[in-house]
Amino acid sequence: MNLKDLLAEVKRLRKELEYYEKNCTIVWEADDVLSLDDTLTDEQVSWVLERMEHKHDATLGISWDTVEFWIREAKKND
């Protein structure tokens, strides 16, 4: 990566960090899913996280019960 590209990347990352400083962000990670069931494949974990993000009810949010529900669903679909 040349200096011009590196500086552009630094600028982009600073802008992205600024967004997170001005907003509230809750993050669920693969390790959270695996802490409940470490037998899941990488594909299943990704599927669970995707469903958690796209299917959650914003009024209720995402809880450990939500994670457990999607883990059960992932195992049904296998």
PyMOL commands that set and color helices and strands:
alter all, ss='L'
color gray80, all
select helices_A, chain A and resi 3-21+30-36+42-55+64-76
alter helices_A, ss='H'
color red, helices_A
deselect
rebuild
show_as cartoon
